[in-house]
Amino acid sequence: MSSENKEEIINEHDDNQTVETQAEEQEAQGETDQQESEADELKRYKEELEKEKDKFLRLFADFENYKRRTGKERIEMFKTAGQEVMQAMLPVLDDFDRAMVEIEKAKDKNLKKGVDLISNKLRETLKAKGLKQMEVKAGDVFDAEIHEAITQIPAPKDDLKGKVVDVVEKGYQLGDKIIRYPKVVVGQ
């Protein structure tokens, strides 16, 4: 073989090796690109999964808060379900109190006994439904949170300054909620 042929064969062999090397490099690069693409896709899926988990947890927490809030509202509604009826009955209780004062003046025992029975029955029925009278008397410290001052007068005694001098109208609570504030006169 001539040296030219040998050289040609060597060059051809080198070219084949270069082409094979390039093909191998391209194949390796393709695998690397594919691995990177799969890693990016996996990362994207993980991010989407985290977003969905976060959305689910927030939705679940919102639902739990909704259940708790509506439960409290329902309990509160049951506690004060008869509030309007109770408020409508308060003037009747006031009328019974005024009637008892007038009957005391008349000295009629049978009339007093009958009105007293009806009054007690009404009060006990309302008490069983959760209505209770607020205990306020002259000499109590005035509290704007639980009393309604209708007027202020000069205190008859120094120890009544800033205190309740007289109770004009009784106050009532239904459960823990005040449905009518006691109307009081406050000493200055």
MODELLER restraints for C-alpha pairs under 7 A, 6 or more apart:
rsr = mdl.restraints
at = mdl.atoms
rsr.add(forms.Gaussian(group=physical.xy_distance, feature=features.Distance(at['CA:79:A'], at['CA:175:A']), mean=6.72, stdev=0.5))
rsr.add(forms.Gaussian(group=physical.xy_distance, feature=features.Distance(at['CA:80:A'], at['CA:174:A']), mean=6.75, stdev=0.5))
rsr.add(forms.Gaussian(group=physical.xy_distance, feature=features.Distance(at['CA:87:A'], at['CA:179:A']), mean=6.93, stdev=0.5))
rsr.add(forms.Gaussian(group=physical.xy_distance, feature=features.Distance(at['CA:96:A'], at['CA:119:A']), mean=6.27, stdev=0.5))
rsr.add(forms.Gaussian(group=physical.xy_distance, feature=features.Distance(at['CA:103:A'], at['CA:112:A']), mean=5.87, stdev=0.5))
rsr.add(forms.Gaussian(group=physical.xy_distance, feature=features.Distance(at['CA:130:A'], at['CA:174:A']), mean=5.39, stdev=0.5))
rsr.add(forms.Gaussian(group=physical.xy_distance, feature=features.Distance(at['CA:130:A'], at['CA:175:A']), mean=5.43, stdev=0.5))
rsr.add(forms.Gaussian(group=physical.xy_distance, feature=features.Distance(at['CA:131:A'], at['CA:172:A']), mean=6.79, stdev=0.5))
rsr.add(forms.Gaussian(group=physical.xy_distance, feature=features.Distance(at['CA:131:A'], at['CA:173:A']), mean=5.72, stdev=0.5))
rsr.add(forms.Gaussian(group=physical.xy_distance, feature=features.Distance(at['CA:131:A'], at['CA:174:A']), mean=4.58, stdev=0.5))
rsr.add(forms.Gaussian(group=physical.xy_distance, feature=features.Distance(at['CA:131:A'], at['CA:175:A']), mean=6.62, stdev=0.5))
rsr.add(forms.Gaussian(group=physical.xy_distance, feature=features.Distance(at['CA:132:A'], at['CA:172:A']), mean=5.68, stdev=0.5))
rsr.add(forms.Gaussian(group=physical.xy_distance, feature=features.Distance(at['CA:132:A'], at['CA:173:A']), mean=5.35, stdev=0.5))
rsr.add(forms.Gaussian(group=physical.xy_distance, feature=features.Distance(at['CA:132:A'], at['CA:174:A']), mean=6.48, stdev=0.5))
rsr.add(forms.Gaussian(group=physical.xy_distance, feature=features.Distance(at['CA:133:A'], at['CA:171:A']), mean=6.03, stdev=0.5))
rsr.add(forms.Gaussian(group=physical.xy_distance, feature=features.Distance(at['CA:133:A'], at['CA:172:A']), mean=4.48, stdev=0.5))
rsr.add(forms.Gaussian(group=physical.xy_distance, feature=features.Distance(at['CA:133:A'], at['CA:173:A']), mean=6.33, stdev=0.5))
rsr.add(forms.Gaussian(group=physical.xy_distance, feature=features.Distance(at['CA:134:A'], at['CA:171:A']), mean=5.25, stdev=0.5))
rsr.add(forms.Gaussian(group=physical.xy_distance, feature=features.Distance(at['CA:134:A'], at['CA:172:A']), mean=5.28, stdev=0.5))
rsr.add(forms.Gaussian(group=physical.xy_distance, feature=features.Distance(at['CA:134:A'], at['CA:173:A']), mean=6.66, stdev=0.5))
rsr.add(forms.Gaussian(group=physical.xy_distance, feature=features.Distance(at['CA:137:A'], at['CA:167:A']), mean=6.54, stdev=0.5))
rsr.add(forms.Gaussian(group=physical.xy_distance, feature=features.Distance(at['CA:138:A'], at['CA:164:A']), mean=5.07, stdev=0.5))
rsr.add(forms.Gaussian(group=physical.xy_distance, feature=features.Distance(at['CA:138:A'], at['CA:165:A']), mean=4.85, stdev=0.5))
rsr.add(forms.Gaussian(group=physical.xy_distance, feature=features.Distance(at['CA:138:A'], at['CA:166:A']), mean=5.26, stdev=0.5))
rsr.add(forms.Gaussian(group=physical.xy_distance, feature=features.Distance(at['CA:138:A'], at['CA:167:A']), mean=6.85, stdev=0.5))
rsr.add(forms.Gaussian(group=physical.xy_distance, feature=features.Distance(at['CA:139:A'], at['CA:160:A']), mean=6.13, stdev=0.5))
rsr.add(forms.Gaussian(group=physical.xy_distance, feature=features.Distance(at['CA:139:A'], at['CA:163:A']), mean=5.68, stdev=0.5))
rsr.add(forms.Gaussian(group=physical.xy_distance, feature=features.Distance(at['CA:139:A'], at['CA:164:A']), mean=5.29, stdev=0.5))
rsr.add(forms.Gaussian(group=physical.xy_distance, feature=features.Distance(at['CA:139:A'], at['CA:165:A']), mean=6.16, stdev=0.5))
rsr.add(forms.Gaussian(group=physical.xy_distance, feature=features.Distance(at['CA:140:A'], at['CA:163:A']), mean=5.61, stdev=0.5))
rsr.add(forms.Gaussian(group=physical.xy_distance, feature=features.Distance(at['CA:140:A'], at['CA:164:A']), mean=5.40, stdev=0.5))
rsr.add(forms.Gaussian(group=physical.xy_distance, feature=features.Distance(at['CA:141:A'], at['CA:162:A']), mean=6.59, stdev=0.5))
rsr.add(forms.Gaussian(group=physical.xy_distance, feature=features.Distance(at['CA:141:A'], at['CA:163:A']), mean=4.39, stdev=0.5))
rsr.add(forms.Gaussian(group=physical.xy_distance, feature=features.Distance(at['CA:141:A'], at['CA:164:A']), mean=6.15, stdev=0.5))
rsr.add(forms.Gaussian(group=physical.xy_distance, feature=features.Distance(at['CA:142:A'], at['CA:162:A']), mean=6.11, stdev=0.5))
rsr.add(forms.Gaussian(group=physical.xy_distance, feature=features.Distance(at['CA:142:A'], at['CA:163:A']), mean=4.83, stdev=0.5))
rsr.add(forms.Gaussian(group=physical.xy_distance, feature=features.Distance(at['CA:142:A'], at['CA:164:A']), mean=5.62, stdev=0.5))
rsr.add(forms.Gaussian(group=physical.xy_distance, feature=features.Distance(at['CA:146:A'], at['CA:181:A']), mean=6.29, stdev=0.5))
rsr.add(forms.Gaussian(group=physical.xy_distance, feature=features.Distance(at['CA:147:A'], at['CA:181:A']), mean=5.62, stdev=0.5))
rsr.add(forms.Gaussian(group=physical.xy_distance, feature=features.Distance(at['CA:147:A'], at['CA:182:A']), mean=5.36, stdev=0.5))
rsr.add(forms.Gaussian(group=physical.xy_distance, feature=features.Distance(at['CA:147:A'], at['CA:183:A']), mean=6.37, stdev=0.5))
rsr.add(forms.Gaussian(group=physical.xy_distance, feature=features.Distance(at['CA:147:A'], at['CA:184:A']), mean=6.81, stdev=0.5))
rsr.add(forms.Gaussian(group=physical.xy_distance, feature=features.Distance(at['CA:148:A'], at['CA:181:A']), mean=5.89, stdev=0.5))
rsr.add(forms.Gaussian(group=physical.xy_distance, feature=features.Distance(at['CA:148:A'], at['CA:182:A']), mean=5.89, stdev=0.5))
rsr.add(forms.Gaussian(group=physical.xy_distance, feature=features.Distance(at['CA:148:A'], at['CA:183:A']), mean=4.83, stdev=0.5))
rsr.add(forms.Gaussian(group=physical.xy_distance, feature=features.Distance(at['CA:148:A'], at['CA:184:A']), mean=6.10, stdev=0.5))
rsr.add(forms.Gaussian(group=physical.xy_distance, feature=features.Distance(at['CA:149:A'], at['CA:183:A']), mean=5.82, stdev=0.5))
rsr.add(forms.Gaussian(group=physical.xy_distance, feature=features.Distance(at['CA:149:A'], at['CA:184:A']), mean=5.01, stdev=0.5))
rsr.add(forms.Gaussian(group=physical.xy_distance, feature=features.Distance(at['CA:149:A'], at['CA:185:A']), mean=5.80, stdev=0.5))
rsr.add(forms.Gaussian(group=physical.xy_distance, feature=features.Distance(at['CA:149:A'], at['CA:186:A']), mean=6.47, stdev=0.5))
rsr.add(forms.Gaussian(group=physical.xy_distance, feature=features.Distance(at['CA:150:A'], at['CA:183:A']), mean=6.14, stdev=0.5))
rsr.add(forms.Gaussian(group=physical.xy_distance, feature=features.Distance(at['CA:150:A'], at['CA:184:A']), mean=6.00, stdev=0.5))
rsr.add(forms.Gaussian(group=physical.xy_distance, feature=features.Distance(at['CA:150:A'], at['CA:185:A']), mean=6.01, stdev=0.5))
rsr.add(forms.Gaussian(group=physical.xy_distance, feature=features.Distance(at['CA:151:A'], at['CA:185:A']), mean=5.25, stdev=0.5))
rsr.add(forms.Gaussian(group=physical.xy_distance, feature=features.Distance(at['CA:151:A'], at['CA:186:A']), mean=6.45, stdev=0.5))
rsr.add(forms.Gaussian(group=physical.xy_distance, feature=features.Distance(at['CA:152:A'], at['CA:185:A']), mean=5.70, stdev=0.5))
rsr.add(forms.Gaussian(group=physical.xy_distance, feature=features.Distance(at['CA:152:A'], at['CA:186:A']), mean=4.73, stdev=0.5))
rsr.add(forms.Gaussian(group=physical.xy_distance, feature=features.Distance(at['CA:152:A'], at['CA:187:A']), mean=5.66, stdev=0.5))
rsr.add(forms.Gaussian(group=physical.xy_distance, feature=features.Distance(at['CA:152:A'], at['CA:188:A']), mean=6.30, stdev=0.5))
rsr.add(forms.Gaussian(group=physical.xy_distance, feature=features.Distance(at['CA:153:A'], at['CA:186:A']), mean=6.34, stdev=0.5))
rsr.add(forms.Gaussian(group=physical.xy_distance, feature=features.Distance(at['CA:153:A'], at['CA:187:A']), mean=5.18, stdev=0.5))
rsr.add(forms.Gaussian(group=physical.xy_distance, feature=features.Distance(at['CA:153:A'], at['CA:188:A']), mean=5.88, stdev=0.5))
rsr.add(forms.Gaussian(group=physical.xy_distance, feature=features.Distance(at['CA:154:A'], at['CA:187:A']), mean=5.43, stdev=0.5))
rsr.add(forms.Gaussian(group=physical.xy_distance, feature=features.Distance(at['CA:154:A'], at['CA:188:A']), mean=4.86, stdev=0.5))
rsr.add(forms.Gaussian(group=physical.xy_distance, feature=features.Distance(at['CA:155:A'], at['CA:161:A']), mean=5.55, stdev=0.5))
rsr.add(forms.Gaussian(group=physical.xy_distance, feature=features.Distance(at['CA:155:A'], at['CA:187:A']), mean=4.22, stdev=0.5))
rsr.add(forms.Gaussian(group=physical.xy_distance, feature=features.Distance(at['CA:155:A'], at['CA:188:A']), mean=5.26, stdev=0.5))
rsr.add(forms.Gaussian(group=physical.xy_distance, feature=features.Distance(at['CA:160:A'], at['CA:187:A']), mean=5.79, stdev=0.5))
rsr.add(forms.Gaussian(group=physical.xy_distance, feature=features.Distance(at['CA:161:A'], at['CA:187:A']), mean=4.81, stdev=0.5))
rsr.add(forms.Gaussian(group=physical.xy_distance, feature=features.Distance(at['CA:161:A'], at['CA:188:A']), mean=4.95, stdev=0.5))
rsr.add(forms.Gaussian(group=physical.xy_distance, feature=features.Distance(at['CA:162:A'], at['CA:186:A']), mean=6.30, stdev=0.5))
rsr.add(forms.Gaussian(group=physical.xy_distance, feature=features.Distance(at['CA:162:A'], at['CA:187:A']), mean=5.44, stdev=0.5))
rsr.add(forms.Gaussian(group=physical.xy_distance, feature=features.Distance(at['CA:162:A'], at['CA:188:A']), mean=5.89, stdev=0.5))
rsr.add(forms.Gaussian(group=physical.xy_distance, feature=features.Distance(at['CA:163:A'], at['CA:186:A']), mean=5.65, stdev=0.5))
rsr.add(forms.Gaussian(group=physical.xy_distance, feature=features.Distance(at['CA:163:A'], at['CA:187:A']), mean=5.74, stdev=0.5))
rsr.add(forms.Gaussian(group=physical.xy_distance, feature=features.Distance(at['CA:164:A'], at['CA:184:A']), mean=6.34, stdev=0.5))
rsr.add(forms.Gaussian(group=physical.xy_distance, feature=features.Distance(at['CA:164:A'], at['CA:185:A']), mean=5.89, stdev=0.5))
rsr.add(forms.Gaussian(group=physical.xy_distance, feature=features.Distance(at['CA:164:A'], at['CA:186:A']), mean=4.72, stdev=0.5))
rsr.add(forms.Gaussian(group=physical.xy_distance, feature=features.Distance(at['CA:164:A'], at['CA:187:A']), mean=6.42, stdev=0.5))
rsr.add(forms.Gaussian(group=physical.xy_distance, feature=features.Distance(at['CA:165:A'], at['CA:185:A']), mean=5.49, stdev=0.5))
rsr.add(forms.Gaussian(group=physical.xy_distance, feature=features.Distance(at['CA:165:A'], at['CA:186:A']), mean=5.40, stdev=0.5))
rsr.add(forms.Gaussian(group=physical.xy_distance, feature=features.Distance(at['CA:165:A'], at['CA:187:A']), mean=5.81, stdev=0.5))
rsr.add(forms.Gaussian(group=physical.xy_distance, feature=features.Distance(at['CA:166:A'], at['CA:184:A']), mean=5.73, stdev=0.5))
rsr.add(forms.Gaussian(group=physical.xy_distance, feature=features.Distance(at['CA:166:A'], at['CA:185:A']), mean=5.14, stdev=0.5))
rsr.add(forms.Gaussian(group=physical.xy_distance, feature=features.Distance(at['CA:167:A'], at['CA:183:A']), mean=6.12, stdev=0.5))
rsr.add(forms.Gaussian(group=physical.xy_distance, feature=features.Distance(at['CA:167:A'], at['CA:184:A']), mean=4.49, stdev=0.5))
rsr.add(forms.Gaussian(group=physical.xy_distance, feature=features.Distance(at['CA:167:A'], at['CA:185:A']), mean=6.41, stdev=0.5))
rsr.add(forms.Gaussian(group=physical.xy_distance, feature=features.Distance(at['CA:168:A'], at['CA:183:A']), mean=5.43, stdev=0.5))
rsr.add(forms.Gaussian(group=physical.xy_distance, feature=features.Distance(at['CA:168:A'], at['CA:184:A']), mean=5.47, stdev=0.5))
rsr.add(forms.Gaussian(group=physical.xy_distance, feature=features.Distance(at['CA:169:A'], at['CA:182:A']), mean=5.60, stdev=0.5))
rsr.add(forms.Gaussian(group=physical.xy_distance, feature=features.Distance(at['CA:169:A'], at['CA:183:A']), mean=4.98, stdev=0.5))
rsr.add(forms.Gaussian(group=physical.xy_distance, feature=features.Distance(at['CA:170:A'], at['CA:182:A']), mean=4.75, stdev=0.5))
rsr.add(forms.Gaussian(group=physical.xy_distance, feature=features.Distance(at['CA:170:A'], at['CA:183:A']), mean=6.67, stdev=0.5))
rsr.add(forms.Gaussian(group=physical.xy_distance, feature=features.Distance(at['CA:171:A'], at['CA:180:A']), mean=5.06, stdev=0.5))
rsr.add(forms.Gaussian(group=physical.xy_distance, feature=features.Distance(at['CA:171:A'], at['CA:181:A']), mean=4.61, stdev=0.5))
rsr.add(forms.Gaussian(group=physical.xy_distance, feature=features.Distance(at['CA:171:A'], at['CA:182:A']), mean=3.76, stdev=0.5))
rsr.add(forms.Gaussian(group=physical.xy_distance, feature=features.Distance(at['CA:172:A'], at['CA:178:A']), mean=6.07, stdev=0.5))
rsr.add(forms.Gaussian(group=physical.xy_distance, feature=features.Distance(at['CA:172:A'], at['CA:179:A']), mean=5.93, stdev=0.5))
rsr.add(forms.Gaussian(group=physical.xy_distance, feature=features.Distance(at['CA:172:A'], at['CA:180:A']), mean=5.23, stdev=0.5))
rsr.add(forms.Gaussian(group=physical.xy_distance, feature=features.Distance(at['CA:172:A'], at['CA:181:A']), mean=6.66, stdev=0.5))
rsr.add(forms.Gaussian(group=physical.xy_distance, feature=features.Distance(at['CA:173:A'], at['CA:179:A']), mean=5.41, stdev=0.5))
rsr.add(forms.Gaussian(group=physical.xy_distance, feature=features.Distance(at['CA:173:A'], at['CA:180:A']), mean=6.92, stdev=0.5))
